[in-house]
C-alpha cells in the first residue's frame, strides 16, 4: 500500500520523525498486511515519568507513542444504545441530570471503543437553572430560555452559580466515572464560555444571525458585560468543581465567539476567557484546559492569548497551518471533518493519517473538528478508533 499521506508537512523547522500504522486494522479477508509510514516535523518531547492517561501526557509534551483520541459528542446521538435510552427517557434534561443515566451514557462509547478521553454527558446550559435562568431543551427545537434577560435589572436577578448546590449530580457522576475508567483514559469535563452562554440566554435559544445579543453589545454594552462577568465567575467555579470531583481535563466551548469580529472578540470574549483560565490556574495549575470555537480560523492567533493549554481546531483550518499560526507551545486538538465518517474505510484512514502527519509528533489530541453527526455509522466510528489507536510515531 502506498503512503496515504505522502505530501510533505509544511512545518519544517523541527526534527523529522516517522509515523507508522499497525496494518492489522486495515486487513480485509483477502488482503496482506501492509504499513503506512509518513514523515512529520515536531519538537523533541519530554519523556514520560508517570502512569497518567495518554491524553494528559500528550498535552504536557511528554513522550507518547501515538496521539490520544476521543470524539466530540462522543456520548450519544449516533449510538443505538443511546437512542434506546432516549426512547425510555425522552427528556434531555432528565437524561443529563440523573446520575445513573449520566454515568451510563458517558460510559457507552468507552465500553465499545475505549477512547483515550471519556467526556461527561451533560450540556453547556446545565448551570442556567442554578443561576435563576429558567430553560429547557426541547427535541427538534433545541434550547429555549423562558425569560431572556435584556436589562441591567434583569441581569441583577441572575445569580452566580454554586455547582455543589445546583448540580450535585455532576460531581457524583464525575466521581463514579473516574473510578470506572481509572487511569486507562482521562475523564473530561466541560463548560460553556461566557459569550456563548450569553448568546443563548439573550437570544432566547439558538440563533442564525445573533441580532439580539449584538444589538445589546453595541447599544448597551454595560448590560452585556455585567452578564458576561457573572458567567465568567460562575464558569471558573464550575471548572474547579468538576476538577475537584474527578475531571482530569476540562474543555471550554466558545462556539459562538466566532460570530464576533476580531475587535469585538477582544472586548466581549477574550477578557472573560482569560479570567476563567487565570482563576482556575491559581487553584488547579496542572489541570489541562481545552478551548474550542467552531469556525475559528479568523481568530486563531487570539485563542492562545486566553492561556489555555490546548486549542481545538475545526476542520476548516488546515492542521499544519493551524500549528504554524498557533505556535508549538500550545497543544492542538482535532480536526477531522465529521462528514469524513460517512466515507469509506480507506477514505477515513487517509484523512486520519493526513491530520496526524500535519499535527506532528506530540502535543496533539486526535479528534473531529466538531461533534459527531446524527446518523454516522457506528462501524465507521469503530474504524476511526481502530486506525487512530494503531498509529505509532
C-alpha positions in Angstrom: 0.0 0.0 0.0 1.4 3.4 -0.9 1.7 6.1 1.8 -1.7 7.7 2.1 -0.2 11.0 3.4 2.7 11.4 1.0 2.7 15.2 0.8 5.5 16.8 2.9 4.5 18.6 6.0 4.6 22.4 5.8 6.1 22.6 9.3 9.8 22.1 8.6 11.7 23.7 11.5 11.7 20.6 13.7 13.4 17.2 13.6 11.8 14.6 11.3 10.2 11.6 12.8 8.2 8.8 11.1 4.6 7.7 11.8 3.8 4.0 11.3 0.5 2.4 11.3 -0.3 -1.1 12.6 -1.7 -2.7 9.5 -3.8 -5.3 11.4 -6.5 -2.6 11.5 -6.5 -2.4 7.7 -6.7 -6.0 6.8 -9.6 -7.5 4.8 -10.2 -11.2 4.4 -8.1 -11.3 1.2 -5.5 -8.7 1.9 -2.0 -9.0 3.0 -0.6 -7.0 6.0 0.7 -3.6 4.9 2.0 -0.5 6.6 2.0 3.3 6.3 5.0 5.5 7.0 4.8 9.2 6.9 7.1 11.9 8.0 6.2 14.7 10.4 8.0 17.6 12.0 7.9 18.3 15.7 9.9 19.4 18.7 11.6 16.7 20.8 9.1 15.7 23.6 9.9 15.1 27.2 10.0 11.5 28.5 7.0 10.2 30.5 7.7 9.7 34.2 4.2 8.8 35.3 1.5 6.3 34.6 -1.1 9.1 33.9 -3.5 8.7 31.0 -2.1 9.1 27.5 -4.1 12.3 26.8 -2.6 14.1 29.8 0.9 13.1 28.9 0.4 14.3 25.3 -0.9 17.7 26.4 2.0 18.2 28.7 4.5 17.5 26.0 5.6 14.2 27.5 6.8 11.5 25.0 3.9 9.4 23.8 3.8 6.5 21.3 0.7 7.8 19.5 -1.7 10.7 19.6 -4.6 10.2 22.1 -8.0 10.1 20.6 -11.6 10.9 21.6 -14.5 12.4 19.7 -16.7 15.4 20.5 -20.3 14.5 21.1 -18.9 11.0 21.6 -21.6 10.1 24.1 -24.9 9.7 22.4 -26.5 10.9 19.2 -25.2 8.2 16.8 -25.2 5.1 19.1 -28.1 2.7 19.1 -27.6 2.1 22.8 -28.1 5.9 23.4 -31.2 6.0 21.2 -32.7 3.2 23.2 -32.2 5.3 26.4 -33.8 8.3 24.6 -36.9 6.2 23.9 -37.2 5.4 27.5 -36.2 8.8 28.8 -37.3 11.3 26.1 -36.4 14.4 28.1 -32.8 15.5 27.6 -32.7 17.2 31.0 -33.8 14.0 32.7 -31.0 12.1 30.9 -28.4 14.7 31.8 -29.4 15.4 35.3 -29.8 11.9 36.6 -26.5 10.5 38.0 -27.2 6.9 36.9 -28.1 7.9 33.4 -25.2 10.4 33.0 -22.8 7.7 34.0 -24.4 5.0 31.8 -24.4 7.3 28.7 -20.9 8.6 29.3 -19.6 5.1 29.5 -21.3 3.8 26.4 -18.6 4.8 24.0 -15.9 3.8 26.5 -17.2 0.3 26.7 -17.4 -0.1 22.9 -14.4 2.0 21.5 -12.1 2.6 24.5 -11.3 6.2 23.6 -8.4 8.0 25.4 -10.9 10.6 26.8 -14.2 9.9 28.5 -16.3 13.0 28.5 -19.1 13.7 30.9 -22.6 13.5 29.3 -24.1 17.0 30.0 -24.8 20.3 28.3 -23.2 23.7 28.5 -26.6 25.1 29.6 -26.9 22.8 32.6 -25.8 25.6 35.0 -28.5 28.0 33.9 -31.2 26.8 36.3 -28.8 27.4 39.2 -28.3 30.9 38.0 -32.0 31.7 38.1 -32.3 31.5 34.3 -35.2 29.0 33.6 -34.7 26.9 30.4 -35.4 23.7 28.7 -34.0 21.7 25.8 -36.8 20.5 23.5 -36.4 17.8 20.9 -36.5 19.2 17.4 -36.2 22.8 18.7 -33.1 22.9 20.9 -32.6 25.1 23.9 -35.4 27.5 25.0 -34.7 30.3 27.5 -38.1 31.3 29.0 -37.3 34.9 30.3 -34.2 36.2 28.4 -32.5 39.0 30.4 -32.3 42.2 28.4 -31.8 45.0 31.0 -29.5 45.6 34.0 -32.4 44.9 36.2 -32.9 41.5 34.6 -29.1 40.7 34.9 -29.3 41.7 38.6 -31.7 38.7 39.0 -29.1 36.3 37.6 -27.3 34.5 40.5 -23.7 33.4 40.5 -23.5 29.6 40.1 -22.8 27.4 43.1 -22.3 24.0 41.5 -22.3 21.9 44.7 -25.7 23.2 45.5 -27.3 23.3 42.0 -25.8 20.4 40.1 -24.5 17.8 42.7 -25.3 15.1 40.2 -22.4 16.4 38.0 -19.9 15.9 40.8 -21.3 12.5 41.7 -21.2 11.3 38.1 -17.6 12.5 37.6 -16.5 10.7 40.7 -18.1 7.5 39.5 -16.6 7.9 36.0 -13.1 8.3 37.5 -13.5 5.1 39.5 -14.8 3.2 36.4 -12.2 4.4 34.0 -9.3 4.5 36.4 -6.3 5.9 34.6 -6.9 4.0 31.4 -8.3 7.2 29.9 -8.7 10.8 31.0 -12.1 11.8 32.4 -13.1 15.1 30.7 -15.5 17.8 32.0 -16.7 20.8 30.1 -18.3 24.2 30.4 -19.7 26.9 28.2 -17.7 30.1 27.7 -19.3 33.4 28.8 -20.1 34.8 25.4 -21.6 31.6 24.1 -23.8 31.2 27.2 -24.8 34.8 26.9 -25.7 34.3 23.3 -28.1 31.5 24.1 -29.6 33.4 27.0 -30.0 36.8 25.3 -31.3 35.3 22.0 -33.7 33.0 23.9 -32.2 29.9 22.3 -30.3 29.1 19.2 -29.8 31.8 16.6 -28.7 32.3 13.0 -27.8 36.0 13.0 -27.2 36.8 16.7 -29.1 40.0 16.2 -30.3 40.4 19.8 -27.0 39.9 21.5 -25.2 42.1 19.0 -27.8 44.8 19.5 -27.2 44.6 23.2 -23.5 44.6 22.8 -23.4 47.6 20.5 -26.2 49.7 22.1 -26.0 48.8 25.8 -22.6 47.1 26.4 -22.7 47.6 30.2 -25.7 45.2 30.3 -23.8 42.5 28.4 -20.6 43.0 30.3 -22.5 42.6 33.6 -23.9 39.3 32.4 -20.6 38.1 31.0 -18.9 38.8 34.3 -21.4 36.6 36.2 -20.8 33.8 33.7 -17.0 34.2 33.9 -17.1 33.9 37.7 -19.6 31.1 37.6 -17.8 29.0 35.0 -14.5 29.3 36.7 -16.1 27.9 39.8 -17.7 25.2 37.7 -14.4 24.1 36.2 -12.9 23.9 39.6 -15.8 21.9 40.9 -15.5 19.4 38.0 -11.8 19.0 38.7 -12.3 18.5 42.4 -14.8 15.7 41.6 -12.7 13.7 39.1 -12.4 15.6 35.8 -8.7 15.4 34.7 -9.1 18.0 31.9 -11.9 20.4 31.0 -13.0 21.7 27.6 -14.4 25.2 27.3 -16.8 25.6 24.4 -17.0 29.1 23.0 -18.9 28.0 19.9 -20.4 31.4 19.1 -17.5 33.6 19.8 -16.6 33.3 16.1 -19.7 35.3 15.3 -17.7 38.3 16.6 -15.3 40.4 14.6 -11.7 40.2 16.0 -12.1 43.6 17.7 -15.4 42.5 19.3 -13.9 39.2 20.3 -11.2 41.1 22.2 -13.9 43.0 24.1 -16.7 40.5 24.7 -15.0 37.1 24.8 -11.2 37.2 25.3 -11.1 39.0 28.7 -13.6 36.6 30.2 -11.9 33.5 28.9 -8.6 34.9 30.3 -10.4 35.4 33.6 -11.6 31.8 33.8 -8.2 30.4 32.9 -6.4 32.6 35.3 -8.7 31.8 38.2 -8.6 28.1 37.5 -4.8 28.0 37.2 -4.4 29.7 40.6 -6.0 26.7 42.3 -5.5 23.9 39.7 -2.3 24.8 37.9 -1.9 21.3 36.4 -5.4 21.0 35.1 -5.3 21.0 31.2 -7.8 23.4 29.7 -9.0 23.0 26.1 -10.7 25.7 24.2 -13.0 25.0 21.2 -14.6 27.6 19.0 -16.1 26.4 15.7 -15.1 28.5 12.6 -12.2 29.9 14.5 -9.8 30.5 11.5 -10.2 34.3 11.7 -9.4 34.4 15.4 -6.8 31.6 15.6 -3.9 33.7 16.8 -6.0 35.2 19.6 -7.1 31.9 21.1 -3.8 31.1 22.8 -3.9 34.5 24.4 -6.5 33.0 26.7 -3.9 31.0 28.4 -5.5 27.6 27.7 -3.3 24.5 27.2 -5.0 23.2 24.1 -6.7 24.8 21.2 -9.2 22.6 19.4 -9.3 23.3 15.6 -12.4 22.8 13.5 -11.9 21.2 10.1 -11.9 24.5 8.1 -8.4 25.1 9.3 -5.6 23.1 7.8 -3.9 21.4 10.6 -0.3 22.2 9.5 -1.2 25.9 9.0 -3.0 25.9 12.4 0.1 24.5 14.1 2.2 27.2 12.5 -0.2 30.0 13.4 -0.7 28.9 17.0 2.9 28.2 17.7 4.3 25.0 19.2 3.9 25.9 22.8 0.2 25.2 22.7 -1.2 21.7 22.1 -3.8 21.2 19.4 -6.9 19.0 19.1 -8.7 17.9 16.1 -9.5 18.3 13.3 -11.1 15.7 11.0 -14.3 16.7 9.3 -17.2 14.8 11.0 -18.5 14.2 7.4 -15.5 12.0 6.8 -17.1 9.4 8.9 -19.6 8.8 6.2 -16.9 7.9 3.8 -15.2 4.5 3.0 -12.8 3.0 5.4 -9.9 3.8 3.1 -11.0 7.4 2.9 -11.4 7.7 6.7 -7.9 6.2 7.2 -6.4 8.6 4.7 -7.8 11.7 6.5 -6.7 10.5 9.9 -3.2 9.9 8.7 -3.0 13.2 6.9 -4.2 15.0 10.1 -1.7 13.2 12.3 1.1 13.9 9.9 0.4 17.6 9.8 -0.1 17.9 13.5 3.4 16.4 14.1 4.6 14.3 17.0 3.4 15.2 20.4 1.0 17.8 21.8 -1.8 16.6 19.6 -5.1 15.1 20.6 -6.8 13.4 17.6 -10.4 14.4 17.4 -13.1 15.6 15.0 -13.3 19.3 14.1 -16.9 19.3 15.5 -19.3 16.8 17.1 -20.3 13.5 15.5 -23.3 14.0 13.1 -26.5 12.2 13.7 -26.7 9.1 11.5 -23.0 8.4 11.5 -22.5 4.7 11.0 -21.2 3.1 14.2 -19.0 0.8 12.3 -17.2 3.8 10.8 -16.7 5.3 14.3 -15.2 1.9 15.3 -12.9 2.1 12.3 -11.8 5.6 13.2 -10.8 4.5 16.7 -9.1 1.3 15.4 -7.0 3.3 12.9 -6.2 6.0 15.5 -5.1 3.6 18.1 -2.9 1.7 15.6 -0.8 4.7 14.8 2.8 4.8 16.1 5.1 7.8 15.9 
